[in-house]
């Protein structure tokens, strides 16, 4: 169901960003240039993340799942980013401080699908074997195949 949202075109496992704003600008400009997000996407990310932090801490991995309201999305996507150094972030729910190098940017056109996708992602990252494979993926091809396979099997 979600596997079509993963494309190696939207995987960057070597992002050189030092903070959330820099990361949002880099990912947002790339998603916009490739036709997935509109020109206001970066501002949408910043606004939503400020109100609703997206950091999650799993057993062997920290992850953030930034997302925006549908009006910023041209076509549905999931952008996978890994930074070269951890970036300070706030946790989902309680806004406690954390840091992470792993990001899944969700571009959802239909809001009712967002809850299901978030649930599927959270369930996947509770699987130690999947986390190990995710951490081990070092290029766009292997990351895309891993996520397509995981989210095809989940449905």
C-alpha positions in Angstrom: 0.0 0.0 0.0 2.8 2.5 0.9 5.6 0.9 -1.0 4.9 3.2 -4.0 5.8 6.2 -1.9 9.5 5.0 -1.6 11.8 5.9 -4.5 15.6 6.0 -4.4 15.3 9.5 -5.9 14.2 10.6 -2.4 16.9 8.9 -0.3 19.9 10.8 1.0 21.9 9.0 3.6 24.7 11.5 3.8 23.0 14.8 4.6 25.4 17.5 5.9 23.0 19.5 8.1 23.8 20.9 11.6 20.2 21.7 12.8 16.6 21.2 11.9 16.2 24.4 9.8 19.2 23.4 7.6 17.8 19.9 7.3 14.3 21.2 6.4 15.8 23.5 3.8 17.9 20.8 2.1 15.2 18.2 2.1 12.5 20.7 1.2 14.4 22.2 -1.7 15.1 18.7 -3.1 11.5 17.5 -2.7 10.3 20.7 -4.4 12.8 20.5 -7.2 11.8 16.9 -7.9 8.1 17.8 -8.0 6.9 16.2 -4.8 6.4 19.3 -2.7 5.3 22.9 -3.4 7.3 26.0 -2.8 5.9 26.5 0.8 6.8 23.0 1.9 9.8 24.1 4.0 7.7 26.7 5.9 5.0 24.1 6.4 7.6 21.7 7.9 8.9 24.3 10.3 5.5 25.4 11.4 4.2 21.8 12.0 7.3 20.5 13.7 7.2 23.5 16.1 3.6 22.7 17.1 3.8 18.9 16.9 7.3 17.5 17.4 8.0 14.2 15.7 10.9 12.5 17.4 10.7 8.9 18.5 13.1 6.8 20.5 13.1 3.1 19.8 15.2 0.4 21.5 18.2 0.7 19.2 17.4 3.8 17.1 16.2 7.4 17.3 14.0 8.6 14.5 12.0 11.7 13.5 9.1 11.6 11.2 8.5 15.2 10.1 5.3 15.8 8.1 3.2 18.6 6.8 -0.4 19.4 6.1 -1.6 18.1 2.7 -1.7 21.5 0.9 2.2 21.4 0.8 2.3 18.1 -1.0 2.2 17.8 -4.8 2.3 14.0 -4.9 2.6 11.5 -2.1 6.2 10.6 -0.9 8.4 9.5 1.9 11.8 11.1 1.9 14.5 9.2 3.8 17.3 11.3 5.2 20.3 10.3 7.4 22.5 13.1 8.7 26.3 12.9 9.1 25.9 14.1 12.7 23.0 13.9 15.2 20.6 16.8 15.2 18.8 18.0 18.3 15.1 17.2 18.1 12.0 17.1 20.3 10.1 13.9 21.1 6.5 13.3 19.9 4.0 13.6 22.7 6.1 15.1 25.5 8.5 17.4 23.7 11.5 16.0 25.7 14.9 16.7 24.1 16.6 14.0 22.0 18.8 13.8 19.0 18.8 11.7 15.8 20.4 11.2 12.5 17.5 9.3 11.0 14.5 11.0 9.3 11.5 9.9 7.4 9.7 13.0 5.9 6.1 12.1 5.1 4.3 13.8 2.2 0.7 12.7 2.5 -2.1 14.0 0.3 -4.9 12.3 2.1 -5.0 13.1 5.8 -6.9 9.9 6.7 -4.0 7.8 5.4 -1.4 9.6 7.7 -2.5 7.8 10.9 -2.2 4.4 9.2 1.2 5.2 7.8 2.5 6.5 11.1 1.2 3.4 12.8 2.9 1.2 10.2 6.2 3.0 10.6 6.1 2.9 14.4 5.3 -0.8 14.3 8.2 -1.5 11.9 10.7 0.3 14.1 9.7 -1.8 17.1 11.2 -4.8 15.2 14.9 -5.2 16.2 15.7 -7.0 12.9 14.2 -4.3 10.8 16.1 -1.6 12.8 19.3 -3.5 12.2 18.6 -3.7 8.5 17.7 0.0 8.4 20.9 1.0 10.2 22.9 -1.3 7.8 21.5 0.3 4.7 24.2 2.6 3.4 23.0 3.5 -0.1 19.8 4.6 -1.8 19.2 1.3 -3.5 19.4 -0.9 -0.4 17.3 1.5 1.7 14.6 1.8 -1.0 14.4 -2.0 -1.4 14.3 -2.6 2.4 11.5 -0.1 2.9 9.5 -1.2 -0.1 9.8 -4.8 1.1 8.8 -4.0 4.6 5.8 -1.9 3.7 4.6 -4.4 1.0 4.7 -7.2 3.6 2.9 -5.1 6.2 -0.2 -5.0 4.0 
